[in-house]
Amino acid sequence: MTASVPGKSDHDVVPRGIDPRAGKGTFPRSVRLLRHADFERVYKLGRRHFSASLTAFYLLRQETQTGDRKADTPAGLRIGFTVGRALGGAVQRNRMRRRLREAVRLTPPPAGVSADVVINPKKSLLTVASEAGVNEVSRAFVVIEQKLAGKAGAAAGTEQKNSESLKPEA
């Protein structure tokens, strides 16, 4: 028989610097990447950002696109996780997924960019400190925002140039 303190449990222990979750709706379906086709599109057409503990694949989401995509897709990042069997057993893979999900929850994603992001952890994610994982996810979001904001700005600039070239000379 073990002694316990009334009103306290082992689950009440929260690491320093990390706020406890505020409830169930912290990682809603609207910001998750769920469909296999979306994952495949990001892998095939997207770009990559490498860090010590993870690889982030990202693809700018076109707002005017219709067809298989729902019209009510929210702006901002949609994030998915892929943890392959080569990284360990189910326990290790689920632990990596939980750590990544928590790091994404603690890192506010950039609001100005609409993109799909797939995060693939590396085996080293299990050995790094929680804060280091949060820092890597945060850095990946910053890089993604910089690269895609530049790409979106360049696309808007070429679109404006094309519309100006079509105007008749006065």
RABEL-V781479 format. One record per run of one state. SS is the DSSP state (~ for helix, > for strand, _ for the rest). FROM is the first residue (numbers start at 1). LEN is the number of residues. If there is no record, write none. Layout:
SS:FROM:LEN + SS:FROM:LEN
This chain:
_:1:9 + ~:10:3 + _:13:11 + ~:24:3 + _:27:2 + ~:29:3 + >:32:1 + _:33:3 + ~:36:10 + _:46:1 + >:47:4 + _:51:3 + >:54:7 + _:61:16 + >:77:6 + _:83:2 + ~:85:3 + _:88:2 + ~:90:17 + _:107:8 + >:115:7 + _:122:1 + ~:123:4 + _:127:3 + ~:130:36 + _:166:5
